Amino acid sequence: MMFPLVRNALSSLRIRSIQQIRARQSHSKHSPDFHDKYGHIILAGGTTFCVVVWVFTATQVGIEWNPSPVGRATPKEWNDE
């Protein structure tokens, strides 16, 4: 339930909703631009490149990825001297 003053104020303002703006834009004819033509291809190519570089780095470069020292590090004997 809306107060009459607020209802009148909102109706007097000509605020178009996002759906109305989008509907008007979809009716207008526009020629495809660079992003319409190549946007998905460039996005897929960049994603593929990043995945390949990370897989190569993780598997071939020889970085030691902080392995656990459990079983490899043994404590020294306690020396009372």
C-alpha positions in Angstrom: 0.0 0.0 0.0 1.6 3.2 -1.2 0.9 6.7 0.2 -0.8 9.0 -2.3 1.9 11.6 -2.1 4.6 9.0 -3.0 2.5 7.5 -5.7 1.9 10.9 -7.3 5.6 11.8 -7.1 6.7 8.5 -8.7 4.1 8.8 -11.4 5.1 12.4 -12.2 8.8 11.3 -12.7 9.4 9.7 -16.0 11.7 6.9 -15.0 12.1 4.2 -17.5 12.9 0.8 -16.2 15.9 -1.2 -17.5 13.4 -3.6 -19.2 11.8 -0.8 -21.1 15.1 0.6 -22.2 16.3 -2.8 -23.3 13.1 -3.5 -25.2 13.5 -0.2 -27.1 17.1 -0.9 -27.9 16.3 -4.4 -29.2 13.8 -3.0 -31.7 16.3 -0.7 -33.2 18.4 -2.1 -36.0 22.1 -1.8 -35.6 24.9 -3.2 -37.6 27.2 -5.6 -35.7 30.3 -4.0 -34.5 33.7 -5.5 -33.7 32.6 -6.9 -30.3 29.5 -8.5 -31.8 31.6 -10.2 -34.4 34.7 -11.2 -32.5 34.0 -10.8 -28.8 33.3 -14.5 -27.9 36.2 -15.7 -30.1 38.7 -13.3 -28.3 37.3 -14.3 -24.9 37.6 -18.0 -25.7 41.1 -17.5 -27.1 42.3 -15.6 -24.1 40.9 -18.2 -21.7 42.5 -21.0 -23.6 45.9 -19.2 -23.6 45.7 -18.6 -19.8 44.8 -22.2 -19.1 47.6 -23.6 -21.4 50.2 -21.3 -19.8 49.2 -22.3 -16.2 49.1 -26.0 -17.1 52.6 -25.7 -18.6 53.9 -23.7 -15.7 52.5 -26.2 -13.1 53.7 -29.3 -14.9 56.9 -28.5 -16.9 58.8 -25.6 -15.3 59.9 -27.6 -12.2 58.5 -25.3 -9.5 58.3 -27.1 -6.2 54.8 -26.4 -5.0 55.4 -26.4 -1.2 55.2 -30.2 -0.6 54.6 -31.4 2.9 57.7 -32.2 4.9 55.9 -35.1 6.7 58.1 -38.1 6.5 61.1 -36.2 5.0 62.1 -34.0 7.9 63.4 -35.8 10.9 64.2 -34.1 14.2 67.8 -34.1 15.5 68.7 -35.9 18.6 68.5 -33.8 21.8 71.9 -32.7 23.0 72.2 -32.0 26.8 75.6 -30.5 26.5 
